[in-house]
């Protein structure tokens, strides 16, 4: 990204270098999305057969269903809660590592410590909460032993609380890594100068650290929001089937071969995601920030 | 503002004194608050996982929760021999092969794309947003699309065709984003010097860029491997009749309620650690080799 002043020219070499990328993304991203879009307008015989045509029946069905609104509200609730917790934890963990750990090597070591669980399967990490949160799990055993509760708390596992815990456990790393990256590039002299100029700790946070970390925050937000909104298995397992999300309903539709309805709700979800992500990209030019 | 600061003499703003966390002397109260938060986070991160590693070493009477009942390797043997736990060995095999293919393709394609994106070209923004789109698209939706596409074209879905493509549509954007960060630290002067000395474009890539960027390329490889090894939603509709490991784990969580599940968690974690260890070892080896060569020239 050398010259943003000169207008982009036809650059054959550039296209040659990205052509393998394009050759993968066109058949395995663009085409499938178009297929889903097309399928959302098709009719079905109810047994998985699709009749090419153009009908808005699936959209009418999805948009008229009271369930749709409920699913979106549930999904947005999980997304917002997960986003808030991962952002707070991720921001302060990154802040601690960059500004409070004096030894550079120690900071990198602690950073790697946070990334290690990322190498274990998501599903395994999710079910690892069972021995802790279950009815006979460690937390309930401890609460009973201390006499805090008389009966094991059932709200810990197979509940909305468990869903949010599992999401935060899995996704905080997606906040830490990009925020750590952008914070590590803040020149410490800048903060030194701010202190000399009489800035308070809060001023430094508000005027220097947060603005200069915003590309990391934006990137982390994109990861977390798109993963939570596109997920179904955490909701399915951790809520014990008690809660649903947009994608878990979509999964049920696919299971009973209702492709057009599934496709219509998929298109709707994709539009919502595109709107959110482009809103984020509008405020922060992540491409400029990454390549800077 | 930063330009002004850059010109300030060192004595005005010594880089060694950190304002918020001074390198010497007492720590501010925020240090203790944040250190506690960090410790709490790490405990919450590892605690549950250590529980299942420990519980996987129970004997035959073992259950899903504490207290631990005896100790043996029973559940590991059970995992690989019992039919009811499914085809763990086969799916494990496929997942590793798939992850290796995905890793190689991801490294090569991301590296080339990284080179391409260094200069603007007409349509670069379009390619960039296509990539971001591919990254954020819900995996299950994309999987359904690829499944329907293969059905429409009369092709059979399998782990090495449709699932491979589905996984690449997720690992490549990650790989290219990492490449952006890596490339931004590459000094163009070295490349110019290679050209001045008469190197061809290929020679400058092979002899200058690849050695310098090697640690970054290993990072891309690690991303590719783990993202593929752990990929679930995109593979669900595209893997065809033979499962990959995450799909196998998923069906186990629905059917199996024994510590076999935990044994599987322990095994997959060990495999991950072997892969990371090997990769980090490669980086260290490359650095060492380069260090000794530089000394030899001096």
Interface residues (C-beta under 8 A of the other chain):
Chain A: X1 X2 X3 X4 X6 X8 X9 X10 X11 X13 X14 X15 X16 X17 X18 X20 X21 X22 X24 X25 X27 X28 X29 X30 X31 X32 X33 X34 X35 X36 X39 X89 X92 X93 X95 X96 X97 X99 X100 X101 X102 X110 X113 X114 X117 X118 X119 X120 X121 X122 X123 X124 X125 X127 X128 X129 X130 X131 X132 X134 X136 X137 X138 X141 X169 X172 X181 X187 X188 X189 X190 X191 X192 X193 X194 X195 X196 X201 X204 X222 X226 X229 X230 X231 X232 X233 X237 X247 X250 X251 X254 X259 X262 X263 X266 X269 X270 X273 X274 X277 X281 X287 X290 X291 X292
Chain B: X1 X2 X5 X8 X13 X14 X15 X17 X18 X19 X20 X21 X23 X27 X28 X30 X31 X34 X35 X37 X38 X41 X42 X44 X45 X46 X47 X48 X49 X51 X52 X55 X64 X65 X66 X105 X108 X109 X110 X112 X113 X115 X116 X117 X118 X119 X120 X121 X122 X123 X124 X127 X128 X130 X131 X132 X133 X134 X135 X136 X137 X138 X139 X140 X141 X142 X144 X145 X146 X148 X149 X152 X165 X166 X168 X169 X172 X176 X177 X180 X181 X183 X184 X226 X230 X232 X233 X237 X245 X246 X249 X250 X253 X261 X264 X265 X268 X269 X272 X273 X275 X276
